[in-house]
Amino acid sequence: MNLRSKRKYNEISQENKKRKVESTTASKNFISLFENLPNEIIYEIFNYLDIYDIYYGFFNLTKRFDNLYNHLNPYLRINISTMSKTKFDNYHQKIIIPNRQRISTLRLSNPFTTAIIFSPPKIISKFIQLESLNLNKIDSAYLKNVLKHLINLPQLSSLTIHLIDFIKNSNEFYLQIFRLPKLKYCKLYFQIMAHLDVSSTTTNIVSPIEHFIYEPLFPMESFENLLSFLPQLRRLSIHKIHDLHHTQTNFSHLRLKSFSNISLNLYSMNFDRLEEIIKNYFYYIEVLHITTCDDPQFLNAKRWERLIISFMPNLRVFDISHTGVADKYHDLINQFNSSFWIDKQWYFTHEHISKDNSQNGIFYSINPYRRKCYTLNWQNNEQTCLDIKENNFYSVKHVFIDVKQVSKNCSNYFTNADELTINSFENGSLISISTILNTILPLQQITKITIAHCIFPFEQFLQLLCVLPNLYQIKYYLSFFIGIDSKLITKKENFQHLSIQNNIKRLEILPEGCTIEQFQFILYLFPQLQYLHVGMGKQQIETFIPYLSPKPFPQTHPLFFLRIGQLRKKSIPHLNRLMKLNNLHDHYLIKIVYCDLYLWW
């Protein structure tokens, strides 16, 4: 080493030592300053942290912090989101088990955690302070065991259930929920509709539920039975209520005095059937949200006016969205300009949808627009409509794009949107997709994106990835690798800048499968990926399982949850034998629910 190089080396060494001393001093100063904060301020800070982070960040640090931890709010809020099996085991042993009697809120979000925490199921009775329980992605077999014991929880007032399979005995399922003595809020989501064929009068069961949200398909003939169990109901939301069979129903007058808010998405139901429901059950309704299509009678202003005056005299919010033939809207919308609608300040507009050589449209309430979702349809013609009014969309969190041809001249801007779904999209212009989308919503705040039912080239997807800095979840419901040269996948250096920039934690690619090479490419492209849901065919999964067998892979990647879908029922016995042969159970927790394989490590 020459004299100049040695001098330079010494300067760098001294500078590094100085920085290290400054860093250590700064850390000590920060700790000292933090320790000087009063307990009330520290507890305020703790309110913004998960109990897991508080425990591992402050416990065993000083006696004072140990004391602060031990005297936290006696009612703990536990949110077990996506986490590795190793981290969960620590969480379970150090936090959940010692504090069962203190937990007031518990949210579980994968098919394994419920079975571990509530094992055996009767241990549920130890959660005596539990007020809110969210069982996300639970299978019906274990849910049946859990529901038996929930009745022993004296404080349980909120229950959310998201099933990953199907309900076999729907009546018993409902009754177990309606028997819960303190339940005020209930939200249900599962794959197929579940009939309610019994009523409160035949079972002598009534529920204290006040807010009920139902997301699967619900049969109209079960509507009265549902209300009979809920005499204290205030708010009801049914994502899709259907009248597929058009069966004759004998309605009875059932007027619940507290029942004031309802949201219905109608499926295969005409206005006559809705009118019957309104006349019999909606007398005390104050807020009405209706989503429907086709039957033009839904836009008969005079008929609505008579119905509201006679059977919904307390109505103060009338919110409707109707999809149908656009040409009829020009005449129908004028009917809503009478003094009845103006005095109540209920206003409406409509838009044209040019798609698949049809001229449909959407008629909806405005001033304000109240819904959290909005479907954007651009017009690809010179037609203008005087009835289209400017609107604000501050309530919209989720924007759907469903358009044949993209235009950069969109008059709507969704200031608060953080989720985007692209159902149909063709960009024939030279303008980049990111430039177009940025005129619609602020791309920097998008956290979730779904690309579904359209041909969306991989190159456009990569363009989007560059301008979505806060994106953490992608759902890709078409061929993810379409148009990509298989040789290009092996040249990872082409995607190095994207791999460094993105922060994707969750990825779903359905229905297509992926080869081992494509799987490795996914891990490279998304270096922060934790959860992967992908479809696979028989041959793909037979080559994939031996690849998984040596140990959880790769050790340097944070992926810890894999869901493989699209399995055929008849192939599952062979799949079980193959996993046993490759000793997968030695390295993973494994569960097969319906036609999906779950692995967690």
Salt bridges, closest charged atoms under 4 A:
GLU15 OE2 - ARG19 NE 3.45
ASP89 OD2 - LYS85 NZ 2.75
ASP139 OD1 - LYS591 NZ 3.58
GLU172 OE2 - ARG179 NH1 3.54
GLU210 OE2 - LYS184 NZ 3.54
GLU210 OE1 - ARG234 NE 3.59
GLU215 OE2 - LYS187 NZ 3.47
ASP243 OD2 - HIS246 ND1 3.30
ASP243 OD2 - ARG273 NE 2.81
ASP272 OD1 - ARG303 NH2 2.46
GLU275 OE1 - ARG303 NH2 2.95
GLU276 OE2 - ARG273 NH1 3.58
GLU286 OE1 - ARG316 NE 3.22
ASP319 OD2 - HIS289 ND1 2.86
ASP319 OD2 - ARG371 NE 2.85
ASP387 OD2 - HIS330 ND1 3.87
ASP402 OD1 - LYS355 NZ 2.68
ASP418 OD2 - LYS397 NZ 3.84
GLU419 OE2 - HIS398 ND1 3.74
GLU508 OE1 - HIS533 ND1 3.57
GLU542 OE2 - LYS538 NZ 2.89
GLU542 OE2 - HIS574 NE2 3.02
ASP596 OD2 - ARG563 NH2 2.51
